[in-house]
Amino acid sequence: MPLDLNSDLGEGFGAWTMGDDAAMLDIVTSANIACGFHAGDPSIMRRTCEVAVAKGVRIGAHIGYRDQAGFGRRAIAMDPADLRDEILYQIGGLDTFARIAGDRVRYVKPHGALYHSAAADRSAADAVVGALVEFGAELALLGPADSQLEQSAAAAGLRFVGEGFADRAYTPRGTLAPRGTEGAVLHANDAVAQAVSIATSGRARGVDGREVKVTAKSICVHGDTPAAVEMARRIRESLHDVGVPLESFA
């Protein structure tokens, strides 16, 4: 069964850049492009969409809390209706640039604190899903399996795609270990091994050293991880070596 390889891209702002988006777009099959709230700006959104379309990479809206100073990694208490509207705003903005480039937004993936909030809190999950339903266009939702996001998507009849992470360790409960936890961010060799393990056995590394179950049809390599491009290239090659074909779910 084909597996998707995705990365969070377009996360610069103005003259400030993060990672080598063009190089990552030669490797991944799906691009989660920042929509200007946790990172990104209109010019970066437009440029990243253009490169993604030129290289045949599917475009996803990487939505987040309005928190550029904290890179979207700080949870913000919001009325669900306000959160829904901010998500709609982000998707619509990116979709405009995607269509100008010759494609459209195919899916949505929450970022950072919103990813974790919507995975655990049904009201936040419903706000995310509500935005996708109102936007239409048969958007898929990318996120952690066995979460409130998946349950909300199922209730709304939306397509949900489970995601695993190559470069992040997991807690014994199967959630991502907080970034401040020792060993939470994996180095290249461990990330490559974890990607192959998720793809072939549905298992990932826990911070306590034990394996945890991860149900995933897409694997993420963070664009801001040190040496992310080389890591992603090695992951792609390793998946090919074990007979796992790569193809976007979208």
Residue, then its C-alpha position, 0 to 999 in steps of 0.5 A: m500500500p502506498l505511503d505519503l511523505n509530508s513536510d511542514l513548509g512555507e514557515g518563513f516570514g518576510a526576509w526570514t526563512m526556515g529550511d530549504d523548501a525547494a529541496m524538500l519539495d523534490i522529496v516529499t509527496s505532500a506539502n503542509i504550507a503555513c497559512g500566515f498565522h503561525a508562520g508564512d506570509p502571502s508572498i511565501m504562500r504564493r511562492t511555495c504553492e508555485v513550486a509545489v505545483a511545478k514539482g507535482v506535490r499536493i498542497g495542504a493548508h497548515i492551519g494554526y493559532r494566530d501566534q507568530a511570536g510563539f510559532g503556533r506552539r502556545a495553546i490559545a483559549m478560543d470560542p469554537a466559532d471564532l476558531r472555525d472562522e480563523i481556520l476558514y480564513q487560512i484555508g481560503g487564503l492558501d487556496t487562492f494561491a494554490r489555484i493561481a498556481g494551477d491546483r487547489v488545497r487538497y487537505v488540511k493539517p493543524h499545526g503545533a498547539l492546535y494539532h494537540s488541542a484538536a486531538a484531545d478536545r472535541s470542541a476544538a476538533d469540531a471547530v476544525v472539522g466545521a471549517l472543512v465542512e463549510f469550505g467544501a471542496e472534498l478536503a481531507l483532514l490529516g492528523p493523529a489516529d484514534s484522536q478527537l479529530e478522527q472521531s469528529a471527522a468520522a461524524a461529519g463524513l470527512r476523509f481522515v488520514g492518520e499521520g505518524f512522525a519520523d523525527r519525533a518520539y512518542t509518549p507511552r500513550g501514543t501522543l507526541a512527546p513535548r519538545g522540551t522532553e529529553g529525546a523528543v526530537l530524533h536524530a537522523n539515524d533514529a528518524v530513518a529507522q522510525a519511519v521504516s518501522i511505522a511504515t512496515s509494522g505500525r510501531a514507533r519509538g517511545v521516550d521510555g524506550r518501548e514501542v508504541k502503536v502508530t496508525a499512519k498513511s502519511i509520515c511527516v518530516h519537519g522542515d525545521t528539523p536540523a538537516a531535514v532535507e538529508m533526513a527526508r532523502r534518506i527516509r525516502e530511499s529507505l522506504h523504497d529499499v523495503g518496498v514501500p511506494l510513496e504517493s500522496f493520499a490527496 
